[in-house]
């Protein structure tokens, strides 16, 4: 069985999340590869239209607390720290502070949200 390169797997995850954002109409690009030039606090993926610091994880094991601490520590004051995680062969999950989730809910059109949920 071949050994999995964690860096390559991380890059694949960042590319996959970028594609998810693009498929939903957002201009997104992978920036994880620029972290050495931008500083360690650069997000893995940037999306100009969203005030979110994306931390992308593509791994079997979930380490929510250190990942969230990283995202919170690296996010700018105007950004919501979000960790998106995909377990092997799983679906993407988003992890964010509850108070930020509540702010997002308060600022959205709930009727439209309900319609989008029903379209699943």
Buried (B, 14 or more C-beta within 10 A) or exposed (E): EEEEEEEEBBBBBBBBBBEBBEEEEBEBEBBBEEBEEEEEEBBBBBBEEBEBBBBBBBBEEEEEEEBBEBBBEBBEEEBBBBBBBBBEEEEBEEBBBEEBBEEEEEEEEEEEEEEEEEEE
